[in-house]
Amino acid sequence: MDRNKMMKALKSESKTYDFVIIGGGATGIGIALEASARGYSVALLEKSDFTKSTSSKATKLLHGGVRYLAQGDVGLVREAVVERGLMLKNAPHITKKQSFIIPTHGLFDEILYTVGLTFYDLLAGKLSLGRSKRISKSKTLKRISLINPDKISAGVVYYDGQFDDSRMAINALQTAVSMGAEAANYCGVTGLLKDTAGNVVGVKAKDEVDGSTFEIKGKQIVNATGVFADDVLRMDKPGADKTIAPSQGVHLMLDKSFLPGDDAITIPKTDDGRVLFLVPWHNRVIVGTTDTPLKEESLEPVALEEEIGFILNTASRYLTKAPKRSDVLSVFAGLRPLAAPKSDGSKTKEISRSHKIYTADSGLLTIVGGKWTTFRKMGEDLVDKAEKNHDWKHIPTKTKQLKIHGYKEITNYNDPLYFYGSDKAPIVELSKQNGWDTPLSDTMKVIPAQVVWAVRNEMALNIEDFLARRVRCQLLDAKESLKMAPEVAKIMASELGKDDAWQKQQVADYTKTTSNYII
């Protein structure tokens, strides 16, 4: 993915695209993948970096949502467990099956969760990851050694999927680009173009790198901006009603010693009624999440003190090794783009996570809600809707069996480069040049060749793009990532033709942003 080539093509003005997609998170990328696989011409614009906002801050689970089953939303769970199975098949290098254990409290719990989770498995049909089963207290304590024995009577094992969200986004985008899509980060949409009848026929765009403005024509304009959807809706119709109710979810990153072994833990009932997960990820442990309704959307949401306290306290009640503030390697907050309820007083955990597609009078399509697990299906539904609205011939979906860029069946999780899949070989080749194989950090195992690769092939334009999203150092260990920043800036400056002043500014900007990830 070469941004200069993409921008040149997007600015040429000679072409009317079938789809112009605003937003480069999970939703927009899912639509770009689906539309380009069906043979449509696609332009995707993201005002910051791909997945900068919500889509890089997930719990890293591919799941049907045990909680939605409890709420009786069987349709949503069925759709998600099927999609989970497809993602595991189509991108085995960045997804994996993950075992979870629910600690139970007495016979009622044991029966409830065993029966409920057996139903959860059955919903996946042929794509089931394995049958749920009750295990004894002694087996539970053996598998999750740090669980508090006073808190449990037994355990129920079930299976879900796990993935790396930002890596999935980049690989899915690379797949779309290989099928002809054009995509650019740091390219914002400042307005919509309309014909005399008031139909949306294009967008006004701004290259955030050089400040130039241009227009892109499109038959179908799509608003896939997640928590920022209302901003685009108001470009179409000033004073439009609010459709988004943002809710903040916070996660803490801990050292692997807090969850030795391979199992994740699901605590199904917390004080705020949510599920708390402790999940092994990239040799660390993610603990989360919270559900805090917010009034304002922001690109860099900040974890609130009470959210941090809630996660630490809840985890401490269940673990014999209680995590303290000083144990937190990173704290990150993401906003869920939940569809706003029609009445006040709905709790955000009760607002459906199913996606909704709205057609405006102008023809603008807006998609809100949804989650990473169903990103492919969201793309399919939106392209189907566009075909229907335009009376285009229906082309069946081509993404159910579509292998994602980097596809590699056998994954060695002990290899620090495993998540590149089939791209690993060229990165290793690159690392043989210029001493690009010397680790930038002993604990993070990141090498300079990865920085060079990210600039040349993954559209990384600054050190945050690299440290936060192309590799996950900011989330895995925020302080360690700060130590790596000057060297990353130096390598990127050399690749991008930038000077010392740029490097200094980059390190300053990254330090400021990353301070929010450190307690």
C-alpha positions in Angstrom: 0.0 0.0 0.0 1.7 3.1 -1.3 0.0 6.3 -0.1 1.6 8.5 -2.7 0.3 6.4 -5.5 -3.1 6.2 -3.8 -3.3 10.0 -3.3 -2.3 10.6 -6.9 -5.1 8.3 -8.1 -7.7 9.8 -5.7 -6.8 13.4 -6.7 -6.9 12.7 -10.5 -10.7 13.6 -10.6 -11.2 11.6 -13.7 -13.1 8.7 -12.1 -16.5 8.2 -10.5 -16.2 5.4 -8.0 -19.0 3.0 -7.3 -18.4 3.4 -3.5 -16.7 6.3 -1.6 -16.4 5.2 2.0 -15.8 7.7 4.8 -14.0 6.0 7.7 -11.1 3.6 8.0 -12.0 1.5 11.0 -13.4 -2.0 11.1 -16.7 -1.0 9.5 -15.3 1.0 6.6 -12.6 -1.6 5.9 -15.2 -4.4 5.9 -17.3 -2.5 3.3 -14.2 -1.8 1.2 -13.3 -5.5 1.3 -16.8 -6.6 0.3 -17.3 -4.1 -2.4 -13.9 -4.6 -4.1 -14.4 -8.4 -3.9 -17.6 -8.0 -5.9 -15.7 -6.0 -8.5 -16.9 -2.5 -7.6 -14.5 0.5 -7.7 -13.8 1.7 -4.2 -12.3 4.8 -2.5 -11.8 4.8 1.2 -10.8 7.9 3.2 -9.7 8.0 6.8 -9.1 11.4 8.5 -6.4 10.1 10.9 -4.8 6.6 10.8 -6.7 3.4 10.1 -8.3 2.1 13.3 -6.9 5.2 15.3 -10.1 5.4 17.2 -12.4 2.6 18.4 -11.2 -0.2 16.1 -7.8 -0.5 17.7 -9.1 -0.5 21.3 -11.2 -3.7 21.3 -11.0 -6.6 23.9 -9.4 -8.6 21.0 -12.1 -11.2 21.1 -13.9 -12.8 18.2 -17.1 -13.8 20.0 -20.8 -14.3 19.7 -21.3 -12.4 23.0 -22.3 -14.5 25.9 -23.9 -11.4 27.4 -26.3 -11.0 24.4 -27.4 -14.6 24.7 -28.4 -13.8 28.3 -30.4 -10.9 27.0 -32.2 -13.2 24.6 -30.6 -11.7 21.4 -30.2 -15.1 19.7 -30.1 -13.7 16.2 -27.2 -11.4 16.9 -25.2 -14.3 18.7 -25.9 -16.7 15.8 -24.6 -14.2 13.2 -21.5 -13.4 15.3 -20.5 -17.1 16.1 -20.7 -17.9 12.3 -18.6 -14.8 11.5 -16.2 -15.8 14.2 -15.7 -19.1 12.5 -15.1 -17.5 9.1 -12.5 -15.1 10.5 -10.6 -18.0 12.1 -10.6 -19.8 8.8 -9.7 -16.8 6.6 -7.0 -15.2 8.7 -5.3 -17.9 10.8 -2.1 -15.9 11.2 -3.9 -13.2 13.3 -6.7 -15.2 14.9 -6.8 -18.1 17.2 -9.2 -20.3 19.2 -9.1 -19.4 22.8 -10.4 -21.4 25.8 -12.3 -19.5 28.5 -13.2 -20.7 32.0 -16.2 -19.2 33.9 -15.6 -19.7 37.7 -19.0 -20.8 39.1 -20.5 -20.2 42.6 -22.7 -23.1 43.5 -24.9 -25.7 41.6 -27.3 -23.2 40.1 -24.4 -21.4 38.4 -22.9 -24.6 37.2 -26.2 -25.8 35.5 -27.0 -22.3 34.2 -23.7 -21.7 32.5 -23.2 -25.3 31.2 -26.7 -25.3 29.6 -26.3 -21.7 28.3 -22.9 -22.3 26.8 -23.9 -25.6 25.2 -26.6 -23.6 23.4 -24.0 -21.0 22.5 -21.9 -23.8 20.9 -24.8 -25.2 19.0 -25.6 -21.9 17.5 -22.3 -22.0 15.6 -23.3 -25.2 13.8 -20.4 -26.6 11.7 -18.3 -23.6 12.8 -18.4 -24.6 16.5 -15.0 -24.3 18.2 -15.6 -27.1 20.7 -18.2 -28.2 23.2 -18.5 -26.5 26.6 -18.2 -28.6 29.7 -18.3 -28.3 33.5 -14.9 -29.0 35.2 -14.4 -29.7 38.9 -13.0 -27.2 41.4 -9.6 -29.0 41.5 -9.3 -29.0 37.7 -10.4 -25.3 37.6 -7.7 -24.4 40.1 -5.1 -26.4 38.2 -5.9 -24.6 34.9 -6.2 -21.1 36.4 -3.9 -21.3 39.3 -4.3 -17.7 40.6 -8.1 -17.9 41.0 -9.3 -17.4 44.6 -10.4 -20.9 45.7 -12.9 -19.4 48.2 -14.8 -17.8 45.3 -15.6 -20.8 43.3 -17.4 -24.2 43.4 -16.3 -25.4 39.9 -15.7 -24.0 36.4 -17.3 -24.2 33.0 -15.0 -24.3 29.9 -16.1 -22.8 26.6 -14.3 -21.6 23.4 -14.3 -18.3 21.6 -11.9 -16.6 19.2 -9.1 -14.0 19.6 -7.4 -11.7 17.2 -5.3 -8.6 16.8 -7.7 -5.8 15.7 -5.3 -3.3 14.0 -3.4 -6.0 12.3 -6.7 -7.5 11.0 -7.6 -4.0 9.7 -4.3 -3.5 7.8 -4.4 -7.0 6.3 -8.1 -6.7 5.3 -7.3 -3.3 3.7 -4.3 -4.8 1.8 -6.7 -7.5 0.6 -9.1 -4.9 -0.7 -6.3 -2.9 -2.3 -5.1 -6.0 -4.1 -8.6 -6.2 -5.6 -8.4 -2.6 -6.9 -9.6 -0.5 -3.9 -7.9 2.8 -3.3 -7.5 3.9 0.3 -5.7 6.7 2.1 -5.2 7.6 5.8 -4.8 11.2 6.9 -7.4 12.2 4.3 -10.4 13.8 5.8 -13.8 14.5 4.4 -14.8 18.2 4.9 -18.1 18.2 3.0 -20.5 16.4 0.6 -21.1 17.2 -3.0 -24.7 17.2 -4.2 -26.5 17.4 -7.6 -29.4 19.8 -8.3 -31.9 17.2 -7.0 -30.1 17.1 -3.7 -28.5 13.7 -4.1 -25.1 13.1 -2.7 -22.7 12.5 -5.6 -19.3 12.9 -4.0 -17.2 14.3 -1.2 -14.9 17.2 -0.6 -11.6 15.8 0.8 -8.5 17.3 2.4 -5.1 15.7 2.4 -4.1 16.2 6.0 -0.4 15.8 5.1 0.0 18.6 2.6 -3.2 20.5 3.2 -4.4 20.3 -0.4 -8.2 19.9 -1.0 -9.9 18.0 -3.8 -13.1 16.3 -4.7 -14.0 12.7 -5.3 -17.1 11.6 -7.2 -19.0 8.5 -6.2 -22.3 6.7 -7.0 -22.7 5.6 -3.4 -21.3 7.6 -0.5 -21.0 5.7 2.7 -20.8 7.1 6.2 -18.8 4.5 8.2 -17.3 6.8 10.8 -18.4 5.0 13.9 -18.7 7.3 16.9 -18.3 10.3 14.5 -21.3 9.3 12.3 -23.3 12.3 13.4 -20.7 14.7 12.1 -21.2 13.4 8.5 -24.9 13.2 8.9 -24.9 16.9 9.7 -22.9 17.6 6.6 -25.8 16.0 4.7 -28.5 17.6 6.8 -27.5 20.4 9.3 -29.4 19.9 12.6 -30.0 16.2 12.1 -30.9 14.2 15.2 -28.3 12.3 17.1 -28.0 8.7 16.1 -24.9 7.7 18.3 -24.8 7.1 22.0 -21.0 6.6 22.7 -20.0 4.4 25.5 -16.5 4.1 26.8 -14.8 0.7 27.4 -11.5 0.6 29.3 -8.9 -2.1 29.4 -5.8 -2.6 31.5 -2.7 -4.5 30.3 -0.9 -6.7 32.9 2.1 -8.9 32.9 1.5 -12.6 31.9 2.3 -13.7 35.5 -1.3 -12.6 36.5 -2.7 -15.3 34.3 -0.2 -18.1 33.8 -1.4 -20.9 31.5 -3.3 -20.7 28.3 -6.9 -20.2 29.5 -8.8 -16.9 29.7 -11.2 -16.1 32.5 -14.8 -14.8 32.1 -16.4 -13.3 35.2 -20.0 -13.1 34.1 -21.5 -10.8 36.7 -19.7 -7.6 37.8 -21.1 -4.7 39.8 -22.0 -2.8 36.7 -23.7 -5.8 35.1 -21.0 -6.3 32.5 -18.8 -9.3 31.8 -15.1 -8.9 32.9 -12.5 -10.8 30.8 -8.9 -11.7 31.6 -7.4 -12.7 28.3 -3.9 -13.7 27.4 -2.7 -11.6 24.4 0.8 -11.2 22.9 2.3 -12.7 26.1 0.5 -10.2 28.3 -3.0 -10.2 29.9 -5.8 -7.8 28.9 -8.3 -7.1 31.7 -11.6 -5.3 30.9 -14.0 -3.9 30.2 -16.1 -1.0 31.5 -19.2 0.6 30.1 -19.4 4.3 30.8 -21.9 6.5 28.8 -20.2 9.6 27.4 -21.6 12.9 26.1 -18.7 13.7 23.8 -16.8 11.7 21.2 -13.0 12.0 20.9 -10.2 10.4 18.9 -8.1 9.8 22.1 -10.6 9.0 24.9 -9.0 8.8 28.4 -9.7 6.2 31.0 -11.5 7.6 34.1 -10.1 7.0 37.6 -13.2 5.1 38.6 -13.0 2.8 35.6 -9.4 1.9 36.5 -10.4 1.3 40.1 -13.4 -0.8 39.1 -11.3 -3.2 36.9 -8.5 -3.5 39.5 -11.0 -4.1 42.4 -13.1 -6.7 40.4 -9.9 -8.6 39.3 -8.6 -8.5 42.9 -11.7 -10.2 44.2 -11.1 -13.2 42.0 -7.3 -13.5 41.9 -5.0 -14.5 44.7 -2.3 -12.2 43.2 -4.2 -8.9 43.3 -3.0 -6.4 40.5 -2.0 -3.0 41.8 -1.9 0.3 39.9 1.9 -0.1 39.6 1.4 -3.4 37.8 -0.5 -1.8 34.9 1.7 -1.7 31.8 -0.9 0.3 29.8 -4.4 1.5 30.1 -6.5 2.1 27.0 -10.0 3.4 26.3 -12.2 3.0 23.3 -15.6 4.3 22.4 -18.4 2.0 21.3 -20.5 3.5 18.5 -23.9 2.3 19.9 -27.1 3.2 18.2 -28.8 5.9 20.3 -31.9 4.7 22.1 -35.1 6.5 21.3 -35.9 7.0 24.9 -33.8 8.3 27.8 -32.8 5.9 30.5 -31.6 2.9 28.4 -28.4 1.6 29.9 -25.6 1.3 27.3 -25.1 -2.4 28.0 -28.7 -2.9 27.0 -28.4 -1.0 23.7 -28.2 -3.6 20.9 -24.8 -4.2 19.3 -26.4 -5.2 16.1 -25.6 -2.9 13.2 -28.1 -0.6 11.6 -28.1 0.9 8.1 -29.9 4.2 7.4 -30.6 5.6 3.9 -30.9 9.4 3.9 -33.1 11.3 1.5 -29.9 12.3 -0.3 -28.9 8.7 -0.9 -26.2 8.8 1.8 -25.8 5.4 3.5 -24.9 5.4 7.2 -24.0 2.3 9.1 -23.8 2.4 12.9 -23.4 -0.1 15.7 -21.9 -3.6 15.1 -18.6 -5.0 16.4 -15.3 -6.3 15.0 -16.5 -9.9 14.9 -19.2 -9.1 12.4 -17.2 -6.6 10.3 -17.4 -8.8 7.2 -21.2 -9.3 7.5 -21.7 -5.5 8.0 -19.8 -5.0 4.7 -22.0 -7.6 3.0 -25.3 -6.0 4.3 -24.3 -2.5 3.3 -23.2 -3.5 -0.3 -26.5 -5.4 -0.6 -28.4 -2.3 0.5 -26.6 -0.1 -2.0 -27.3 -2.6 -4.8 -31.0 -2.5 -3.9 -31.2 1.3 -3.6 -29.6 1.8 -7.0 -31.3 -1.1 -8.7 -27.9 -2.6 -9.5 -27.7 -6.2 -10.4 -27.2 -8.2 -7.2 -23.7 -9.8 -7.0 -23.5 -12.5 -4.3 -21.0 -12.0 -1.6 -17.4 -13.2 -2.3 -15.9 -12.7 1.1 -17.1 -15.8 3.1 -14.1 -17.9 2.0 -11.8 -15.0 1.0 -8.3 -15.5 2.4 -7.0 -12.3 4.1 -3.6 -10.9 3.2 -0.8 -12.6 5.1 -2.8 -15.9 5.3 -0.7 -18.7 6.7 -2.1 -21.8 8.2 0.6 -22.8 10.7 1.4 -20.2 13.2 4.2 -20.3 15.7 3.2 -18.0 18.5 6.7 -18.0 19.9 8.0 -16.2 16.8 7.9 -12.4 17.4 7.0 -11.9 13.7 4.2 -14.5 13.6 1.4 -12.0 13.1 2.8 -11.0 9.7 1.9 -14.4 8.3 3.2 -14.8 4.8 4.8 -11.3 4.9 7.3 -12.6 7.5 9.7 -13.9 4.8 10.2 -10.5 3.0 10.6 -8.8 6.4 13.3 -11.3 7.4 15.0 -10.6 4.0 14.8 -6.9 4.7 16.3 -7.3 8.2 19.5 -8.6 6.6 20.2 -5.0 5.4 21.7 -2.1 7.3 21.7 -3.9 10.7 17.9 -3.8 10.6 17.7 -7.0 12.7 19.0 -5.6 16.0 16.0 -5.4 18.4 14.8 -1.9 19.3 13.7 -3.3 22.7 14.7 -6.5 24.4 11.2 -7.0 25.9 9.2 -6.0 22.8 11.3 -7.9 20.3 10.6 -5.3 17.6 13.3 -4.9 14.9 14.1 -1.9 12.6 13.0 -4.0 9.5 9.4 -3.8 10.9 9.5 0.0 10.9 10.8 0.1 7.3 8.2 -2.5 6.3 5.4 -0.5 7.9 6.4 2.7 6.1 6.9 1.0 2.7 3.9 -1.4 2.7 1.5 -0.5 5.5 1.1 3.3 5.2 2.6 4.2 8.5 3.3 7.9 8.4 4.4 8.7 11.9 5.7 6.9 15.0 2.3 6.5 16.6 1.0 4.7 13.6 3.8 2.2 14.0 4.2 1.8 17.8 0.4 1.9 18.5 -1.1 0.1 15.6 1.3 -1.7 13.1 3.0 -3.3 16.1 1.1 -3.0 19.5 3.8 -1.6 21.8 1.8 1.3 23.1 -0.9 -1.1 24.4 1.5 -3.8 25.5 3.9 -1.6 27.5 3.4 2.1 27.2 6.6 3.1 29.0 8.7 0.7 27.0 7.3 2.1 23.8 8.4 5.6 24.9 12.0 4.4 25.1 11.7 3.0 21.5 10.2 6.2 20.1 13.4 8.2 19.3 15.0 5.2 17.3 11.7 4.6 15.5 11.5 8.3 14.6 15.1 8.2 13.2 14.3 5.1 11.0 11.1 6.6 9.8 12.7 10.0 9.1 15.3 8.3 6.9 12.5 6.4 5.0 10.2 9.4 4.6 12.9 12.1 3.9 12.2 14.0 7.1 14.6 16.2 9.2 15.7 16.3 12.8 13.0 18.8 13.7 10.4 16.3 12.5 11.9 13.6 14.6 11.9 15.8 17.8 8.2 16.8 17.1 7.2 13.2 16.5 8.7 12.1 19.8 7.1 15.0 21.7 3.7 14.2 20.1 4.0 10.5 20.8 5.0 11.2 24.4 2.0 13.5 25.0 -0.5 10.9 23.6 1.1 7.9 25.3 1.0 9.7 28.7 -2.7 8.9 28.7 -1.8 5.2 28.6 0.3 5.3 31.7 -1.2 5.3 35.2 
